[in-house]
Amino acid sequence: MAIGKLFIGRKVRELREANKATQAQFAQRIGISSSYLNQIENNQRPVSAAVLLALAEKFAIDIAELSSGEGDRLLSALSEALADPLFENYSPSLQELKLITQNAPGIAHALITCHQAYRRNSEQLASFDHSITGSLATTETTPYEEVRDFFHFVDNYIHDVDLSAERLSGELGLAGGDSQLVLTQFLEKRYRVRVVTASPDADYIRRFDPTTRILSLNAYAPAPTRAFQIALLIAQLHAGDLIDAIVANAGFRTDEAFEICRMGVQNYYAGALLMPYQSFLRTARELRHDLELLTARFGTSLEQVCHRLSTLQRPGMKGVPIFFARIDRAGNITKRHSAAKLQFARFGAACPLWNVHQAFEMPGRIIRQLAETPDGVRYLCLATQVTLGGGFRNAQPRYAISLGCEISYAGEFIYADDLDLDNRKAFDPIGISCRICERTTCVQRAVPPLKRKLVVQHDIRRTVPYRIVD
């Protein structure tokens, strides 16, 4: 078993404490000395392959869960924060950053939150959009950002909600396809809610009147959207107490953040009800993650399928670790999650060399790209455009959906079958965002990288009008 040096002291300590064992008792069970265990828990020594195997055998845990890079999200966010010129006199090593995120994640989160507030204050003062008083009053993390970080750092997977939705899906016998009738009958029988079609000129997708117990759905909404909206009301009525308890436990600072997260978890439940975990995971593997076949199998939209694939992080039953994002035409990332090493920038637009931008030019197609990030990790990237709404005179928001995985998992995707995965020249160099990308010769660079010096040469002109030096 080949592994790199793994410093997972906090995880080992949490496992020991969960089993209510002293260091001496725990060390004896896995066949090591107490002093070695003490060094492991304090990240003074890495765990060996033998120790990992002993942990798996004695405590029935998944080695991948111990050795996985679940701290990559926190590590990426902390690295980006510390790349700010504000910290120009401090350049921590990768090992230092790993020790912080592994041993003191609370401090890392606090530093990231402080940096977010600093950036917003600086940007508001620089833009002169508001008075200084108004700018200083709005430096806290916005409710949407707070909720985004909640989902980001729970790995976009909420165990109790997922299990509850899967149980109900099994009770209802949801087998995919046209689930609207089954859900409608459940609402009427269990909660006396009648589902009706709204008038053609309705300006909403869904509206529920708790007094009359009538759920009105837009007649022109696609079938997957109507089914999802019914599932969403079931989440509110059937799992409301569970969802509220989970959101309350998150400790949000404002009522707005609480309500936004509440809505997000309700949406999570709806997706898990329509695409129950084990059935969806099994089918995704059988179909080799063919997105269009998955939409047909579960009667859901392509975006719903991609989003569900990003939540397959159940302990002991994980799917392929993928990244998922939704981007608008201006390059804003409106949804994002990554269980892979690729982590999206928290500030700035996405890399222009990433194939997601091409999706707007080729609607209706799934675009493939082999890409390599500056750290040398290679990926299979998929992108396609989705359109919300319909009708000639109606607004039709367009988004690009991006989905991908590290190249070691590419064989599980049908889209990789005819690609030259062994040819390094076939991989396009992409970054995370210009402000933290270290590539010095990128022709698409929009702004210089932070904490790097520039040399302007007046006697020579290249694509980028400056040279980047250390």
Beta strands, then each sheet from edge to edge (+ up, - down):
strand 1: 194-197
strand 2: 206-209
strand 3: 214-217
strand 4: 322-327
strand 5: 333-338
strand 6: 367-372
strand 7: 378-387
strand 8: 398-406
strand 9: 428-429
strand 10: 453-455
strand 11: 467-469
sheet 1: 1+ 3+ 2-
sheet 2: 5+ 4- 8+ 7- 6+ 9+
sheet 3: 10+ 11-
end
